[in-house]
Amino acid sequence: MKGFQPRREWIWSAGRPDGASAYRPVMLDLRRAEVLTLIGRWDEAERCLQRDYECTGQTADRPLTADCLLHLATIVKKKGNYQAAQRYLGSALALYEAMQDRSGSAKAIGGLGDIHYYLSEYPQAIDCYQRQLAAARECRDQDQAALALQSVGVVHKRQGNYDLALQCQQQSLAIATAAGNRRAIGHINGNIGTVYYYLHDLAQTLRCYQVDLAIAQELGDTQAASAALGNLGNLYADLKDYQRSLEYYHQSEAIFERLGDKRALVINYDSLASIYLSLGRLDEARRYLEREMPLIDALGDRIGLVLALGHWAELHAAQGATDKAEADCVKAIELGRSIDLKYYLSSIVLQLADVRFQMGRRDEALAGCREALPMLQQDGRDNLAFTCQLLEARITATGDLPQALARLQTLLAQAADDEQRADALFALYQITGERRYAQDAMVIYQSLLQTCPLDRYRRALQELAGS
């Protein structure tokens, strides 16, 4: 850090007790704080900025005071203190607007948009980002214009509007590339990769995530590198390479814990809980769920709470506590609907239908399947849509066996891969009891288990073997 030692500078100070004006020496650490923020030493950066703010607050230097407030907001926002961040951003915005500094105003408005986004207040977030974009264009600040478009794209992605999300991110990338902004290019590639992830184009996803990670490591951007590692963990989880996924998640976990990034840790812990649930390692899943709940509460993170409740429901169902699983799902669905959380909601509606079927509540379970299926199909979640149709057929079999049997035979013929084929055969065995279906399903599940140690494969084999 020798290149960023505090410098003693003279700052104009108005309003001395004797009525005169004078210059006052203060210690300025703004640039040092920027580097500390980049490498993840947030507490030190905050102390530098607080010291500067206390000094500049005694002077008439409004630009420096506004910049200090903006940087302080960035730090406390990363640490999950959204109220303090809003306070700092509001004060900074008032100063920038009083000075007619449109670039500074764009930064402050964008920061306020981020707070609204974190609180799932999407209309307010979009409004802020559009104001940020207008201010950036007015003063020809290309970096802020690119950032505003990125942010609008992220909101569209969260709301399931993937074509709009991709369009915004690509516009942002064109601006950042023309400006030669390497850090922005990396971040935008990460965002584009995530859109492709939801569109199930995994080759493009991997390419974008690798670009993001390479640029973050090149620039020494610790937080961005950790986020890229987490994204790679998501990708390999989708590819069912769970060992590799866990390696990326744990690398990301170590960095975010050192940074103290609460919001990122919620995402990381939830991802780890999901993997451990899939692998049947319930104690480890519970440990990560218990670690994320206080962070979710501290952040007021409603999206994080919806996802956590879905995983609590999965854990409780695996332990046979269907009453608790049902309560978790109901609470998650109510909250998810209140914040228009489309993508994740569909899977929890299906989860609730499954739990209610286990509880013997046929009509409610059937209604849940019929609600979930169009949502899953609209989201492009083909595997879960197939699972939903299998569950609906099994429920139907309790009242109309011939119709259910015909439906399952059709689904077996339409199976896209070995996993779907095994699941369809298993469902046929469950409603008919015919050993031929059980034997064919066992052969496929045993083959799948050799390459992917999913707990549900093991449980299916145990039920089939015991029949």
N, C-alpha and C positions, 0 to 999 in steps of 0.2 A: 504493500500500500504506500510505498515511499513516494510514488508519483502523485499522490493525492493528499499530501500533508495539508492541514488547515493553514490558510493564508490570512495574515492580519491585514485587513483592508479598511479604508476610511469610508464610512457611509454617512451621507448627509442626514443630519438630525434636526428637526424643527421643534420649536416649543421648549427651549431650555427654561428653567425656572426664572431666569432674569429677563426672559422675553427675547433673547438673542438667538440666532441660529448658529450652528457649528457643525463641524464634521466629528464623527465619533468612530473610534476603531472597534471593529467586531471581528470574531473568528468565523470565517465562512467555510462550511463543510459540504456544500451542496453537491459538488462533483464527487467528493469522497462517498457521500451517502448513496449516490447513484450506483457507484461500483459495488458498495457493500450490499445494496439491494439485489443487484444482478447475481452476485455470488452466494446469496442466501443468508447473509449475516444481518437479518432484519432488525434485531434488537439494537445492534450497534448503529445501524442506519437511522433508526428512529431517534436514538439519543443525539446523534449529530444534528438532525433536523430540528428537534425540539430546542437545542441550544441556539441554532441559527434563528429560529422563529422568535425566541425570547429576545434576542438581540435586535432583529429587524423590526419587531413590534414596537420598539422604542424609537424608531426612526420614521422618516417620511418616505422611505424607499418602498413604494407600493409594489413595483414589479418583483422585487426580491421577496417581499412578504407573501405575495400571491403564489410565487413559485414554491416557497417553503410549505405553504398550506397544501398545495397540490401534491407535493411529494409525501407529506405526512399522510394525506388521505390514501395514497397508494399503499403505503406501508400498513396502516391500520386496517385497510380493506383486505389485504392479503392475510392478515391475522384474524379476520372474521369479526372485527368491531365495526359493523356497518353504521351504527348511529354516529360514532365519532367521524367516520369517513364522510358521511353526509354533511355533518357540521363543517368540517374542513373544506369540503368541495363548495358548499354554499357560500362560505366566506371568500374563498378564492374566486368564485364566479362573480361575486359582487365587485371585487377589486378589478378583475379583468374587464368587466363591462364598463366600469367607471373610467378606465383607461382606454376604452375602445380597442382592446387587444383581442381581435377575433380568434387568433390562434390559441391564445390562453383560454378564451371562453370555450372553444371547441373541446379542449382537453378536459375542462371541468364538467361540461355538459355530458361528455362521453363517460366520465367517471360516475356521474349520477345515474346514467343509463345502466351502467354495470350493477349498481346497487339494486335498482328495480329488477334487473334480470335475476340476480341472486335470490331475490325475494319472490320470484315467480310473478312479478307484476309486468307482464309482457307488453300490454298497450303503452304503459308509461315508459318502458324501456325503448320501444320502437320510436316513440315520440322524441325522446332524448337523442337517440342516435341519428334521427333525421335532422334534428336541430344541429347536432355536431357536424353532420355532413354539409349542411348549408353554410355554417360558419367557416368550415375548412375551405370550401370552394370560394367563398367570398374573399378570403385572404390567400388563396392558392397554396394552402398547406397540404401537400400531397400525402404526407405521412398520416395526418389526421383524417383525410378523406378515405384513405385505404382502411384505416382502423374502423371508421364508422361503418363502411360497407361490410367489413368482417363481422362486426357486432350484429348488424341487421341480419346477416346470413345465419349467425348462430341462433338467434331467436327463431327464425323460420325453421331451422333444423329441429329445434326443441319442440315446435308445434307440428312437426311432421310434414312441413311444406318443403320437400327435398329439392324439387326443381328450382324453386326460388332461392333456396339456400345456396345451391351450387352456382347459380347465376351471380349472386352477390359476391361469393368468395372468388370467383374467377375475375370479376371486375376489380376486386381489391388486389388480386395477384398481379394483374396487368399494371396497375398504378405503382405497386411496390417494386416490380421488376424494372419499370422505366426509371424509377427514382434510385435504383440500386440499394434498396433497404434490405439487407440480408436478414436481419432479425425478423422483420415483417414477412419476408418470403418464407422463412421457416414456419412461423406461426400459421400463416395462411395455408401452407401445404398440410399442416396438421388438421386444420379445419376441413379442408377439402377431403382429406383421407377419411375423416369421420362421416362426412356426408356419403361418400362411396361405401363406407361400412354399412350404413343403414340401407343403402341401395343394393347391398350384397355383391358389390364388385370388389372382391377381396384382393385381386391382383393390383388394382389401382390404389386400394387402401394401403397395401404394404409399401408400394412405391412412394406414396406421399408421406407416410410415417417415417420411412427411412431418410427422406430428404429433411424432414423436420428435425429428427434426432441428430443427423450429421451437422446441420447448421448450428443447432443449439450447442453441441459439443465444441464446434469450431470457435464459437463466440464466448464460450465459458458461461453460458446462460443456464445456471443450475436448475432453476424452476422449470424452464422450457424443456430441458433434457429429461427431467423426471416425468413431466406430463407425457412426453413422447414415449418413454418407456412404458407408462401405464397404458397408452393407446395400443402399443404393440402387444401388451398383455391381453387386452380385449380381443385383438385380432386372433391371436393364437388360441384363446379360449373358444372362439367361434369355429376355429379349425380343429377343435378337440385335441390340440397338443397341450395338455394341461400342465405337464412338467415345465415346458418352455414358458407357458403363460405365467406360472407361479414364479419362475425366476425373474421375469420382467417386473411383475407386481412387487416382489420383495425388494428389488433394487429401487423401485420407485418409492416404496414405503420408507425405506431407510433415509432417503433424501428428504422427503416431505416431513418426516418426524424431526429431522435436524432443523429444517426450515421453520417448523411450527405452523405450517400451512393447514389450518383446520378444514377448510373447504375441500382441499385436495385430499386430505386424509380420509374424509367421509367417503369420497368416491373410491379411494384405494381400499379401505377396509371393507366396503360393501362388495367390491369386486372379489376380494379374497374370500369373503364369506360365501359368495355365490359359487366359487370354484370348489371350496371345501364341502359345500352341500352336495354338489354334483358328484363328488368323489366319495360321499358317505362319511366324511370325517366331521361328524356333528359337533364334537367338543371344540375343535378348532374353529368351525363356523360360528358357534355361539360366542367364542372369545372375541372374534372380530366384530360381531354384531353388538356385543356389550361395550366394546371400545368406541364404536361410532355413535351410540345413542347420546352420550353427553355432549359430543361435538355438534350433533344435529340440533340438540336443544339450545346450545349456546349460539348457534348461527341462525336459528329460526329457519332452517333449511327444509322447506316443505317437500321439495323434490326428493331430497335425501331420505326424508321420513317415509314417503310412499314406497321407495325401493326397499328400505330396511324392513318395513312392515310386511312386504311381500316375501322377503327372505325369512323373517320370523315365522310367517305362516308355513313356509316350506319346512322349516326346522320342526315346528310343532306337529305338523302332519306326519313327518317321518318318525316322530316319537309317539304317534298314536293319539296326540292331544288334539282331536279334531275340533273340539269346542273353541280352544284357543286359536287354532288356525283360522276358523271361520271369523272370529272377532277381529283378527289381524287383517284379513282380506276385506271385510266390510269397512273397517276404518280407512284402509289404504284407498279403496275405491271412492269413498266419500270425499277424501282429501284430494285425490287425483282429479276427480270431476270438478272440484272447486277451482282448480288451477289449470284446467284444460290440458291435462297431461296425457295425450293420446297414445303415444307409442307404448309406454309401459303399462297403461291401464288395461289394454286388451289381454295381456298375459295373466294379470291378477284376476280379471273377470273369469277367465278359464280356470284358474287355480281354485277360485271359490266354487265353481260348478263341480269340480272334482271332489273337493272336500264335502260338499253337500250330498253328493252321490254316495260317498263313503258313509255318511251319516244316515243314509236311507231316505233322503228327502228328494224323491225322484223328480217331481214336477219343478221344483226350484232349480235342481241341477240341469234339467233339460232346457229351461228358460235361459239359464246362464250360458249354456253352450250356444244357443241360438243368438244370444246377444254378442258373444265373443267372436263367433266365426267371421261375420262381415268386417269387424274391426281388424282382425288378424290378416284377412285377405287384403284389405285396403293398405295395411302397413307393409305388405310384402313378406310377412312372416310365414312362409310356406310350411315349414316343419311343424310349427305350432298349430297352424290351420288344419293340417293333417291329423295331428293329435286330437284336436277339438272334434273333428268328424268321427274319429274312432270312439271317443268318449260318448258322443251323442248316440252312436249306434248301440253301444253297450247299454246305455240308459233306455233306449227304445226297446231293446230286447226284453226288458222286464214286463212290457205290455204287448209287444207285437214282434215275436221272434222271427217270423218269415221276412218281415220288412227289414229288420236289423241284419239278418243273415245276407240278404241280397245287397244291402248297402256295404257291408264289410267285404263281400266278394268283389264288388266294384272298386273299393278302395285298395284292395290287395292288387288288383290288376293295374291300378294307377300309381302304385308305389314308385317313388323316384329313386330309391336307393335301398341298400340292405337294411338299414335301420328301420325305415318305414315298412318294409316287407316283413321284418320280424315283428314289429308292433302290430301289424294287421293280423298276422297269424296268431299272435298271442291273444288278441281280442276275439278272434274266431274260436280259439280254444276255450276262452272264458265263458262264452255264451252257449257253446255246444258241448264242451267236455270231450271232444273227439281227440284221441291220442295223435292222429296224423298231423294235426295242426301243432300240437305241443312239440312233437319230434322235429318238425321242420323249423319251428321257431327256435328251439334249443340249439340247433346246428348253427344258425345265423348269429344268435347272441354270443355263443362261445367264440366264434370267429371275431366278432366285434370287440369282445372283451380282451382279446389278445393285443389289440392295438390301442384300445381306449378304455381305461379302467372305470367307466361310469358305474355308479352305485345302482342305478336303475336296471342296468343289464344284469348285475349280480342278483338283485331282488327278483327279477323276472325268471332267471334261471332257477333260483331256489323254489319259487312257486311251481314252475314247470316240472322240476325234478321230484317234488313232493307229491305230485298229482298221481 
